[in-house]
Amino acid sequence: MAGWLCLMLMVAVAARESLREVNVFQLMQMRCVLGLLMLYPLIHMNGGFAVMTTSRPLQHISRSLVHYVAQLGWFFALMLIPLGQLVSIEFTMPIWTAILAASFLGERMTVWKISAIVLGLIGVIVIVRPSTGEVNPGQLIALVAAVGFGISVAMLKSLTRTESTVAIIFWMLVIQSVAGLVPTIYVWVWPSAYTWGWLAVVGFCGTFSHYCMARAMLHADATVVLPMDFLRVPLTATVGWLIYAEQLDMFTVLGAALILTGNLLNLKTPGPVAASVSA
Protein backbone atom coordinates (compact mmCIF):
# COMPACT_ATOMS: atom_id res chain seq x y z
CA MET A 1 0.00 0.00 0.00
CA ALA A 2 2.96 2.32 0.55
CA GLY A 3 3.95 1.56 -3.04
CA TRP A 4 0.39 2.29 -4.22
CA LEU A 5 0.28 5.63 -2.43
CA CYS A 6 3.67 6.76 -3.72
CA LEU A 7 2.95 5.68 -7.29
CA MET A 8 -0.47 7.38 -7.37
CA LEU A 9 1.00 10.63 -6.08
CA MET A 10 3.66 10.45 -8.77
CA VAL A 11 1.03 9.83 -11.46
CA ALA A 12 -0.80 13.03 -10.54
CA VAL A 13 2.33 15.17 -10.72
CA ALA A 14 3.79 13.45 -13.81
CA ALA A 15 0.49 13.71 -15.70
CA ARG A 16 0.09 17.41 -14.93
CA GLU A 17 3.67 18.10 -16.06
CA SER A 18 3.18 16.05 -19.25
CA LEU A 19 -0.05 17.87 -20.08
CA ARG A 20 1.85 21.14 -20.32
CA GLU A 21 3.13 19.90 -23.67
CA VAL A 22 1.01 16.99 -24.96
CA ASN A 23 -2.71 16.42 -25.45
CA VAL A 24 -4.74 14.23 -23.07
CA PHE A 25 -5.24 11.61 -25.80
CA GLN A 26 -1.51 11.43 -26.42
CA LEU A 27 -0.85 11.10 -22.70
CA MET A 28 -3.29 8.21 -22.46
CA GLN A 29 -1.77 6.51 -25.51
CA MET A 30 1.77 6.76 -24.19
CA ARG A 31 0.60 5.54 -20.80
CA CYS A 32 -0.88 2.41 -22.40
CA VAL A 33 1.98 1.66 -24.81
CA LEU A 34 4.72 2.23 -22.24
CA GLY A 35 2.66 0.36 -19.66
CA LEU A 36 2.46 -2.68 -21.95
CA LEU A 37 6.22 -2.72 -22.39
CA MET A 38 6.74 -2.42 -18.64
CA LEU A 39 4.14 -5.11 -17.91
CA TYR A 40 5.98 -7.72 -19.98
CA PRO A 41 8.15 -9.02 -17.08
CA LEU A 42 4.98 -9.80 -15.11
CA ILE A 43 3.43 -11.45 -18.17
CA HIS A 44 6.57 -13.58 -18.59
CA MET A 45 6.57 -14.53 -14.89
CA ASN A 46 2.93 -15.66 -15.15
CA GLY A 47 3.45 -17.97 -18.14
CA GLY A 48 3.75 -15.65 -21.13
CA PHE A 49 1.19 -14.44 -23.62
CA ALA A 50 -0.32 -17.93 -23.92
CA VAL A 51 -2.03 -17.53 -20.53
CA MET A 52 -3.40 -14.10 -21.47
CA THR A 53 -6.11 -15.74 -23.57
CA THR A 54 -9.66 -15.03 -22.47
CA SER A 55 -13.14 -16.41 -22.98
CA ARG A 56 -14.74 -13.04 -22.14
CA PRO A 57 -13.51 -10.60 -24.81
CA LEU A 58 -16.68 -8.50 -24.86
CA GLN A 59 -16.55 -7.92 -21.11
CA HIS A 60 -12.89 -6.89 -21.37
CA ILE A 61 -13.69 -4.48 -24.22
CA SER A 62 -16.66 -2.85 -22.50
CA ARG A 63 -14.87 -2.50 -19.15
CA SER A 64 -11.69 -1.12 -20.74
CA LEU A 65 -13.57 1.45 -22.82
CA VAL A 66 -15.54 2.69 -19.81
CA HIS A 67 -12.30 2.99 -17.85
CA TYR A 68 -10.66 4.77 -20.81
CA VAL A 69 -13.34 7.47 -20.89
CA ALA A 70 -13.20 7.87 -17.10
CA GLN A 71 -9.41 8.14 -17.17
CA LEU A 72 -9.59 10.79 -19.90
CA GLY A 73 -11.99 12.75 -17.72
CA TRP A 74 -9.64 12.41 -14.73
CA PHE A 75 -6.73 13.81 -16.74
CA PHE A 76 -8.88 16.66 -18.10
CA ALA A 77 -9.98 17.56 -14.56
CA LEU A 78 -6.36 17.42 -13.44
CA MET A 79 -5.72 20.56 -15.50
CA LEU A 80 -8.77 22.44 -14.19
CA ILE A 81 -9.02 21.96 -10.41
CA PRO A 82 -6.61 21.54 -7.46
CA LEU A 83 -5.16 18.07 -6.89
CA GLY A 84 -6.76 17.70 -3.45
CA GLN A 85 -10.20 18.56 -4.78
CA LEU A 86 -9.83 16.11 -7.68
CA VAL A 87 -8.90 13.20 -5.42
CA SER A 88 -11.65 14.09 -2.93
CA ILE A 89 -14.29 13.86 -5.67
CA GLU A 90 -12.64 10.70 -7.02
CA PHE A 91 -13.30 8.98 -3.70
CA THR A 92 -17.02 8.99 -4.44
CA MET A 93 -16.21 6.09 -6.78
CA PRO A 94 -16.89 3.35 -4.17
CA ILE A 95 -20.35 4.88 -3.69
CA TRP A 96 -21.23 4.47 -7.37
CA THR A 97 -19.69 0.98 -7.31
CA ALA A 98 -21.93 -0.01 -4.38
CA ILE A 99 -25.04 1.19 -6.22
CA LEU A 100 -24.08 -0.61 -9.43
CA ALA A 101 -23.03 -3.80 -7.64
CA ALA A 102 -26.40 -3.90 -5.88
CA SER A 103 -28.26 -3.23 -9.14
CA PHE A 104 -26.43 -5.57 -11.51
CA LEU A 105 -24.36 -8.02 -9.44
CA GLY A 106 -27.02 -8.80 -6.87
CA GLU A 107 -25.04 -7.54 -3.88
CA ARG A 108 -27.12 -6.71 -0.80
CA MET A 109 -27.66 -3.08 0.22
CA THR A 110 -27.11 -2.61 3.97
CA VAL A 111 -27.71 0.32 6.29
CA TRP A 112 -23.96 1.00 6.17
CA LYS A 113 -23.90 1.15 2.37
CA ILE A 114 -26.94 3.41 2.30
CA SER A 115 -25.32 5.69 4.90
CA ALA A 116 -22.12 5.76 2.82
CA ILE A 117 -24.07 6.77 -0.29
CA VAL A 118 -25.91 9.56 1.52
CA LEU A 119 -22.75 10.96 3.14
CA GLY A 120 -20.86 10.75 -0.14
CA LEU A 121 -23.53 12.63 -2.05
CA ILE A 122 -23.69 15.33 0.63
CA GLY A 123 -19.89 15.57 0.48
CA VAL A 124 -19.97 16.15 -3.27
CA ILE A 125 -22.62 18.85 -2.90
CA VAL A 126 -20.49 20.57 -0.25
CA ILE A 127 -17.41 20.53 -2.51
CA VAL A 128 -19.17 21.54 -5.75
CA ARG A 129 -21.63 23.97 -4.09
CA PRO A 130 -24.05 24.24 -7.05
CA SER A 131 -26.11 26.88 -5.23
CA THR A 132 -23.31 29.44 -5.64
CA GLY A 133 -23.65 29.36 -9.43
CA GLU A 134 -19.87 29.07 -9.76
CA VAL A 135 -19.46 25.35 -10.44
CA ASN A 136 -16.09 24.66 -12.02
CA PRO A 137 -16.36 22.46 -15.16
CA GLY A 138 -13.41 20.51 -13.77
CA GLN A 139 -15.49 19.50 -10.75
CA LEU A 140 -18.26 18.13 -12.97
CA ILE A 141 -15.75 16.31 -15.19
CA ALA A 142 -14.15 14.80 -12.06
CA LEU A 143 -17.56 13.66 -10.82
CA VAL A 144 -18.42 12.04 -14.18
CA ALA A 145 -15.00 10.35 -14.13
CA ALA A 146 -15.71 9.01 -10.63
CA VAL A 147 -19.01 7.53 -11.85
CA GLY A 148 -17.14 5.99 -14.79
CA PHE A 149 -14.58 4.46 -12.43
CA GLY A 150 -17.45 3.09 -10.37
CA ILE A 151 -18.94 1.39 -13.44
CA SER A 152 -15.49 0.09 -14.35
CA VAL A 153 -14.94 -1.44 -10.90
CA ALA A 154 -18.37 -3.10 -10.90
CA MET A 155 -17.46 -4.70 -14.24
CA LEU A 156 -13.99 -5.54 -12.91
CA LYS A 157 -15.48 -7.42 -9.96
CA SER A 158 -17.30 -9.62 -12.44
CA LEU A 159 -14.12 -10.23 -14.48
CA THR A 160 -12.05 -11.22 -11.43
CA ARG A 161 -14.25 -14.29 -11.01
CA THR A 162 -12.59 -15.90 -14.05
CA GLU A 163 -9.59 -13.72 -15.05
CA SER A 164 -6.18 -13.13 -13.45
CA THR A 165 -5.06 -9.66 -12.38
CA VAL A 166 -2.25 -9.56 -14.96
CA ALA A 167 -4.61 -10.64 -17.76
CA ILE A 168 -7.10 -7.91 -16.86
CA ILE A 169 -4.38 -5.24 -16.88
CA PHE A 170 -2.93 -6.64 -20.13
CA TRP A 171 -6.24 -6.53 -22.01
CA MET A 172 -7.07 -3.10 -20.62
CA LEU A 173 -3.80 -1.68 -21.97
CA VAL A 174 -4.19 -3.42 -25.34
CA ILE A 175 -7.79 -2.30 -25.86
CA GLN A 176 -7.12 1.25 -24.73
CA SER A 177 -4.08 1.46 -27.02
CA VAL A 178 -6.27 0.55 -29.99
CA ALA A 179 -9.09 2.89 -28.88
CA GLY A 180 -6.79 5.89 -28.59
CA LEU A 181 -4.69 5.36 -31.71
CA VAL A 182 -6.63 7.53 -34.17
CA PRO A 183 -7.15 10.58 -31.89
CA THR A 184 -3.52 10.34 -30.80
CA ILE A 185 -2.28 10.44 -34.39
CA TYR A 186 -4.49 13.49 -35.01
CA VAL A 187 -3.17 15.49 -32.03
CA TRP A 188 0.39 14.10 -31.95
CA VAL A 189 3.29 16.41 -31.15
CA TRP A 190 6.81 15.09 -30.58
CA PRO A 191 7.53 15.47 -26.85
CA SER A 192 10.70 17.05 -25.56
CA ALA A 193 13.18 14.94 -23.61
CA TYR A 194 11.81 16.50 -20.40
CA THR A 195 8.24 15.42 -21.22
CA TRP A 196 9.35 11.94 -22.34
CA GLY A 197 10.67 11.46 -18.82
CA TRP A 198 7.32 12.42 -17.27
CA LEU A 199 5.45 10.18 -19.76
CA ALA A 200 7.63 7.24 -18.72
CA VAL A 201 6.76 7.98 -15.07
CA VAL A 202 3.03 7.98 -15.92
CA GLY A 203 3.36 4.67 -17.80
CA PHE A 204 5.30 2.96 -15.01
CA CYS A 205 3.34 4.30 -12.05
CA GLY A 206 -0.05 3.92 -13.75
CA THR A 207 0.64 0.24 -14.45
CA PHE A 208 2.34 -0.94 -11.27
CA SER A 209 0.16 1.01 -8.85
CA HIS A 210 -2.66 -1.42 -9.68
CA TYR A 211 -0.31 -4.35 -9.15
CA CYS A 212 0.66 -2.99 -5.71
CA MET A 213 -3.02 -2.69 -4.75
CA ALA A 214 -3.73 -6.24 -5.91
CA ARG A 215 -0.79 -7.59 -3.89
CA ALA A 216 -1.89 -5.61 -0.83
CA MET A 217 -5.35 -7.15 -1.11
CA LEU A 218 -3.71 -10.59 -1.29
CA HIS A 219 -1.77 -10.11 1.96
CA ALA A 220 -4.30 -8.22 4.11
CA ASP A 221 -8.04 -7.77 4.54
CA ALA A 222 -9.81 -4.97 2.69
CA THR A 223 -10.65 -3.37 6.04
CA VAL A 224 -6.90 -2.95 6.63
CA VAL A 225 -5.86 -2.02 3.09
CA LEU A 226 -8.51 0.45 1.97
CA PRO A 227 -8.42 2.92 4.89
CA MET A 228 -4.75 3.44 3.98
CA ASP A 229 -5.86 4.55 0.50
CA PHE A 230 -7.77 7.42 2.13
CA LEU A 231 -4.36 8.91 2.98
CA ARG A 232 -4.21 9.94 -0.69
CA VAL A 233 -6.54 12.87 0.03
CA PRO A 234 -4.30 14.70 2.54
CA LEU A 235 -1.11 13.52 0.81
CA THR A 236 -2.25 14.74 -2.61
CA ALA A 237 -3.43 18.03 -1.12
CA THR A 238 -0.01 18.44 0.50
CA VAL A 239 1.76 17.73 -2.79
CA GLY A 240 -0.48 20.27 -4.54
CA TRP A 241 0.36 22.85 -1.89
CA LEU A 242 4.12 22.19 -1.95
CA ILE A 243 4.58 21.99 -5.73
CA TYR A 244 1.78 24.13 -7.17
CA ALA A 245 0.93 26.39 -4.21
CA GLU A 246 -2.69 25.14 -4.31
CA GLN A 247 -4.91 26.04 -1.37
CA LEU A 248 -7.77 23.92 -0.01
CA ASP A 249 -10.85 25.79 1.20
CA MET A 250 -12.93 24.61 4.15
CA PHE A 251 -15.74 23.38 1.87
CA THR A 252 -13.37 20.92 0.16
CA VAL A 253 -12.00 19.74 3.53
CA LEU A 254 -15.52 19.24 4.94
CA GLY A 255 -16.76 17.51 1.77
CA ALA A 256 -13.73 15.20 1.72
CA ALA A 257 -14.31 14.32 5.39
CA LEU A 258 -17.95 13.37 4.65
CA ILE A 259 -16.95 11.26 1.63
CA LEU A 260 -14.20 9.43 3.54
CA THR A 261 -16.53 8.85 6.52
CA GLY A 262 -19.00 7.29 4.12
CA ASN A 263 -16.28 5.03 2.74
CA LEU A 264 -15.29 3.92 6.23
CA LEU A 265 -18.92 3.05 6.97
CA ASN A 266 -19.01 1.07 3.72
CA LEU A 267 -16.10 -1.03 5.01
CA LYS A 268 -18.41 -2.35 7.75
CA THR A 269 -20.14 -4.41 5.04
CA PRO A 270 -18.69 -7.94 4.79
CA GLY A 271 -17.22 -9.00 1.49
CA PRO A 272 -14.95 -7.44 -1.14
CA VAL A 273 -14.77 -3.65 -1.25
CA ALA A 274 -13.75 -1.74 -4.34
CA ALA A 275 -10.65 0.41 -4.27
CA SER A 276 -10.05 3.52 -6.30
CA VAL A 277 -8.72 2.72 -9.76
CA SER A 278 -7.74 5.93 -11.40
CA ALA A 279 -4.64 6.15 -13.56
C-alpha positions in Angstrom: 0.0 0.0 0.0 3.0 2.3 0.6 4.0 1.6 -3.0 0.4 2.3 -4.2 0.3 5.6 -2.4 3.7 6.8 -3.7 2.9 5.7 -7.3 -0.5 7.4 -7.4 1.0 10.6 -6.1 3.7 10.5 -8.8 1.0 9.8 -11.5 -0.8 13.0 -10.5 2.3 15.2 -10.7 3.8 13.5 -13.8 0.5 13.7 -15.7 0.1 17.4 -14.9 3.7 18.1 -16.1 3.2 16.0 -19.2 -0.1 17.9 -20.1 1.8 21.1 -20.3 3.1 19.9 -23.7 1.0 17.0 -25.0 -2.7 16.4 -25.4 -4.7 14.2 -23.1 -5.2 11.6 -25.8 -1.5 11.4 -26.4 -0.8 11.1 -22.7 -3.3 8.2 -22.5 -1.8 6.5 -25.5 1.8 6.8 -24.2 0.6 5.5 -20.8 -0.9 2.4 -22.4 2.0 1.7 -24.8 4.7 2.2 -22.2 2.7 0.4 -19.7 2.5 -2.7 -21.9 6.2 -2.7 -22.4 6.7 -2.4 -18.6 4.1 -5.1 -17.9 6.0 -7.7 -20.0 8.1 -9.0 -17.1 5.0 -9.8 -15.1 3.4 -11.5 -18.2 6.6 -13.6 -18.6 6.6 -14.5 -14.9 2.9 -15.7 -15.1 3.4 -18.0 -18.1 3.8 -15.7 -21.1 1.2 -14.4 -23.6 -0.3 -17.9 -23.9 -2.0 -17.5 -20.5 -3.4 -14.1 -21.5 -6.1 -15.7 -23.6 -9.7 -15.0 -22.5 -13.1 -16.4 -23.0 -14.7 -13.0 -22.1 -13.5 -10.6 -24.8 -16.7 -8.5 -24.9 -16.5 -7.9 -21.1 -12.9 -6.9 -21.4 -13.7 -4.5 -24.2 -16.7 -2.8 -22.5 -14.9 -2.5 -19.2 -11.7 -1.1 -20.7 -13.6 1.5 -22.8 -15.5 2.7 -19.8 -12.3 3.0 -17.8 -10.7 4.8 -20.8 -13.3 7.5 -20.9 -13.2 7.9 -17.1 -9.4 8.1 -17.2 -9.6 10.8 -19.9 -12.0 12.8 -17.7 -9.6 12.4 -14.7 -6.7 13.8 -16.7 -8.9 16.7 -18.1 -10.0 17.6 -14.6 -6.4 17.4 -13.4 -5.7 20.6 -15.5 -8.8 22.4 -14.2 -9.0 22.0 -10.4 -6.6 21.5 -7.5 -5.2 18.1 -6.9 -6.8 17.7 -3.4 -10.2 18.6 -4.8 -9.8 16.1 -7.7 -8.9 13.2 -5.4 -11.6 14.1 -2.9 -14.3 13.9 -5.7 -12.6 10.7 -7.0 -13.3 9.0 -3.7 -17.0 9.0 -4.4 -16.2 6.1 -6.8 -16.9 3.3 -4.2 -20.3 4.9 -3.7 -21.2 4.5 -7.4 -19.7 1.0 -7.3 -21.9 0.0 -4.4 -25.0 1.2 -6.2 -24.1 -0.6 -9.4 -23.0 -3.8 -7.6 -26.4 -3.9 -5.9 -28.3 -3.2 -9.1 -26.4 -5.6 -11.5 -24.4 -8.0 -9.4 -27.0 -8.8 -6.9 -25.0 -7.5 -3.9 -27.1 -6.7 -0.8 -27.7 -3.1 0.2 -27.1 -2.6 4.0 -27.7 0.3 6.3 -24.0 1.0 6.2 -23.9 1.2 2.4 -26.9 3.4 2.3 -25.3 5.7 4.9 -22.1 5.8 2.8 -24.1 6.8 -0.3 -25.9 9.6 1.5 -22.8 11.0 3.1 -20.9 10.8 -0.1 -23.5 12.6 -2.1 -23.7 15.3 0.6 -19.9 15.6 0.5 -20.0 16.1 -3.3 -22.6 18.8 -2.9 -20.5 20.6 -0.2 -17.4 20.5 -2.5 -19.2 21.5 -5.7 -21.6 24.0 -4.1 -24.1 24.2 -7.1 -26.1 26.9 -5.2 -23.3 29.4 -5.6 -23.6 29.4 -9.4 -19.9 29.1 -9.8 -19.5 25.3 -10.4 -16.1 24.7 -12.0 -16.4 22.5 -15.2 -13.4 20.5 -13.8 -15.5 19.5 -10.8 -18.3 18.1 -13.0 -15.7 16.3 -15.2 -14.1 14.8 -12.1 -17.6 13.7 -10.8 -18.4 12.0 -14.2 -15.0 10.4 -14.1 -15.7 9.0 -10.6 -19.0 7.5 -11.9 -17.1 6.0 -14.8 -14.6 4.5 -12.4 -17.5 3.1 -10.4 -18.9 1.4 -13.4 -15.5 0.1 -14.4 -14.9 -1.4 -10.9 -18.4 -3.1 -10.9 -17.5 -4.7 -14.2 -14.0 -5.5 -12.9 -15.5 -7.4 -10.0 -17.3 -9.6 -12.4 -14.1 -10.2 -14.5 -12.1 -11.2 -11.4 -14.2 -14.3 -11.0 -12.6 -15.9 -14.0 -9.6 -13.7 -15.1 -6.2 -13.1 -13.5 -5.1 -9.7 -12.4 -2.2 -9.6 -15.0 -4.6 -10.6 -17.8 -7.1 -7.9 -16.9 -4.4 -5.2 -16.9 -2.9 -6.6 -20.1 -6.2 -6.5 -22.0 -7.1 -3.1 -20.6 -3.8 -1.7 -22.0 -4.2 -3.4 -25.3 -7.8 -2.3 -25.9 -7.1 1.3 -24.7 -4.1 1.5 -27.0 -6.3 0.6 -30.0 -9.1 2.9 -28.9 -6.8 5.9 -28.6 -4.7 5.4 -31.7 -6.6 7.5 -34.2 -7.2 10.6 -31.9 -3.5 10.3 -30.8 -2.3 10.4 -34.4 -4.5 13.5 -35.0 -3.2 15.5 -32.0 0.4 14.1 -31.9 3.3 16.4 -31.1 6.8 15.1 -30.6 7.5 15.5 -26.9 10.7 17.1 -25.6 13.2 14.9 -23.6 11.8 16.5 -20.4 8.2 15.4 -21.2 9.4 11.9 -22.3 10.7 11.5 -18.8 7.3 12.4 -17.3 5.5 10.2 -19.8 7.6 7.2 -18.7 6.8 8.0 -15.1 3.0 8.0 -15.9 3.4 4.7 -17.8 5.3 3.0 -15.0 3.3 4.3 -12.0 0.0 3.9 -13.7 0.6 0.2 -14.4 2.3 -0.9 -11.3 0.2 1.0 -8.8 -2.7 -1.4 -9.7 -0.3 -4.4 -9.1 0.7 -3.0 -5.7 -3.0 -2.7 -4.8 -3.7 -6.2 -5.9 -0.8 -7.6 -3.9 -1.9 -5.6 -0.8 -5.4 -7.2 -1.1 -3.7 -10.6 -1.3 -1.8 -10.1 2.0 -4.3 -8.2 4.1 -8.0 -7.8 4.5 -9.8 -5.0 2.7 -10.6 -3.4 6.0 -6.9 -3.0 6.6 -5.9 -2.0 3.1 -8.5 0.4 2.0 -8.4 2.9 4.9 -4.8 3.4 4.0 -5.9 4.5 0.5 -7.8 7.4 2.1 -4.4 8.9 3.0 -4.2 9.9 -0.7 -6.5 12.9 0.0 -4.3 14.7 2.5 -1.1 13.5 0.8 -2.2 14.7 -2.6 -3.4 18.0 -1.1 0.0 18.4 0.5 1.8 17.7 -2.8 -0.5 20.3 -4.5 0.4 22.9 -1.9 4.1 22.2 -1.9 4.6 22.0 -5.7 1.8 24.1 -7.2 0.9 26.4 -4.2 -2.7 25.1 -4.3 -4.9 26.0 -1.4 -7.8 23.9 0.0 -10.9 25.8 1.2 -12.9 24.6 4.1 -15.7 23.4 1.9 -13.4 20.9 0.2 -12.0 19.7 3.5 -15.5 19.2 4.9 -16.8 17.5 1.8 -13.7 15.2 1.7 -14.3 14.3 5.4 -17.9 13.4 4.6 -16.9 11.3 1.6 -14.2 9.4 3.5 -16.5 8.8 6.5 -19.0 7.3 4.1 -16.3 5.0 2.7 -15.3 3.9 6.2 -18.9 3.0 7.0 -19.0 1.1 3.7 -16.1 -1.0 5.0 -18.4 -2.4 7.8 -20.1 -4.4 5.0 -18.7 -7.9 4.8 -17.2 -9.0 1.5 -15.0 -7.4 -1.1 -14.8 -3.7 -1.3 -13.8 -1.7 -4.3 -10.6 0.4 -4.3 -10.1 3.5 -6.3 -8.7 2.7 -9.8 -7.7 5.9 -11.4 -4.6 6.2 -13.6 
